[in-house]
Amino acid sequence: MAYNINLASRIREYLSQATSLVIEEKKMFGGLAFLVNGKMCINVSNQNLMCRFNPALQEEVEKRKGFQPMIMKERQFKGYCYVNETGYKSKKNFEYWMQLCLTYNKKAKPGKARNK
């Protein structure tokens, strides 16, 4: 599993500042997922962030630098995207994506547990 370890550390450090959050790290989607309060919030996938955000903000988010749609099985998933390094390199842009995901996480429903 190859993912950007430095980016994962950056996320970990950012999330650790909020002591009210329960953070769990889990290997998912070929990368590392950060679950916040039991819900998938943000991932590191190769060199990209994978963000979960309010689908109502899709058009606004698509205009951001570094945005890449999340497409699986020829279907674009609203409320999810990848962000390449140009979109998260600066502290300001990184914090935008983190806040976008954390804000939605408060309202997001947890994923369905799957039986193994």
C-alpha positions as CSV (number, residue, x, y, z in Angstrom):
1,M,0.0,0.0,0.0
2,A,1.7,3.2,-1.2
3,Y,0.5,6.5,0.2
4,N,2.1,9.8,1.0
5,I,3.4,9.3,4.6
6,N,4.1,13.0,5.0
7,L,0.6,13.9,4.0
8,A,-0.8,11.4,6.5
9,S,1.4,13.0,9.2
10,R,0.1,16.4,8.3
11,I,-3.5,15.2,8.6
12,R,-2.8,13.4,11.9
13,E,-1.2,16.5,13.3
14,Y,-4.1,18.7,12.2
15,L,-6.7,16.3,13.7
16,S,-4.8,15.9,16.9
17,Q,-5.4,19.6,17.7
18,A,-9.1,18.9,18.3
19,T,-9.3,17.0,21.5
20,S,-13.1,16.4,21.2
21,L,-12.7,14.2,18.2
22,V,-12.3,10.4,18.3
23,I,-9.8,9.6,15.5
24,E,-9.3,6.1,14.1
25,E,-6.9,5.3,11.2
26,K,-7.8,2.4,9.0
27,K,-6.4,1.1,5.7
28,M,-9.0,1.6,3.1
29,F,-9.3,2.4,-0.6
30,G,-5.6,1.5,-1.2
31,G,-4.5,4.2,1.3
32,L,-5.1,5.4,4.8
33,A,-8.4,6.6,6.0
34,F,-9.0,8.9,8.9
35,L,-12.3,8.1,10.6
36,V,-13.6,10.9,12.8
37,N,-16.2,9.9,15.5
38,G,-16.8,6.6,13.7
39,K,-17.3,8.1,10.2
40,M,-15.0,8.2,7.2
41,C,-13.8,11.8,6.9
42,I,-10.6,12.2,4.9
43,N,-8.1,9.7,3.3
44,V,-4.7,9.7,1.9
45,S,-4.7,7.9,-1.5
46,N,-1.3,7.7,-3.2
47,Q,-0.2,11.4,-3.3
48,N,-3.8,12.7,-3.1
49,L,-6.3,13.6,-0.4
50,M,-9.6,11.9,-0.8
51,C,-12.3,14.1,0.7
52,R,-15.8,13.5,1.9
53,F,-17.9,16.7,1.9
54,N,-21.5,17.9,1.7
55,P,-22.8,16.9,-1.8
56,A,-24.7,20.2,-1.9
57,L,-21.3,22.0,-2.2
58,Q,-20.2,19.9,-5.3
59,E,-20.3,22.8,-7.8
60,E,-18.4,25.1,-5.5
61,V,-15.8,22.5,-4.6
62,E,-15.2,21.6,-8.2
63,K,-13.8,25.1,-8.8
64,R,-11.0,24.6,-6.2
65,K,-7.5,24.2,-7.3
66,G,-6.4,20.6,-7.3
67,F,-9.9,19.1,-7.4
68,Q,-10.4,15.8,-9.2
69,P,-13.7,14.0,-9.3
70,M,-14.0,10.7,-7.7
71,I,-15.1,8.2,-10.3
72,M,-15.6,4.5,-9.7
73,K,-17.2,2.1,-12.2
74,E,-17.7,5.0,-14.6
75,R,-19.8,6.9,-12.1
76,Q,-18.9,10.2,-10.4
77,F,-19.6,10.2,-6.7
78,K,-21.0,13.5,-5.5
79,G,-19.7,14.6,-2.1
80,Y,-16.3,12.9,-2.6
81,C,-13.3,14.0,-4.5
82,Y,-9.5,13.7,-4.8
83,V,-7.3,16.7,-4.3
84,N,-3.8,16.7,-5.9
85,E,-0.8,18.3,-4.3
86,T,-1.4,21.7,-6.0
87,G,-4.7,21.9,-4.1
88,Y,-3.4,21.1,-0.6
89,K,0.3,22.2,-0.7
90,S,-0.2,25.6,1.0
91,K,-1.3,25.7,4.7
92,K,-4.4,27.8,3.8
93,N,-5.6,25.3,1.1
94,F,-4.8,22.3,3.3
95,E,-6.9,23.8,6.1
96,Y,-9.8,24.5,3.6
97,W,-10.0,20.8,2.7
98,M,-9.7,19.6,6.3
99,Q,-12.4,22.0,7.5
100,L,-14.7,21.1,4.6
101,C,-14.5,17.4,5.6
102,L,-14.8,18.0,9.3
103,T,-17.8,20.3,8.9
104,Y,-19.6,17.6,6.9
105,N,-18.5,14.9,9.3
106,K,-20.7,16.3,12.0
107,K,-23.8,15.7,9.8
108,A,-22.7,12.6,7.8
109,K,-24.2,9.3,8.5
110,P,-21.8,6.4,9.3
111,G,-21.2,3.8,6.7
112,K,-23.0,0.5,6.9
113,A,-21.0,-2.2,8.7
114,R,-20.2,-5.1,6.4
115,N,-20.0,-8.7,7.6
116,K,-16.8,-10.4,6.9
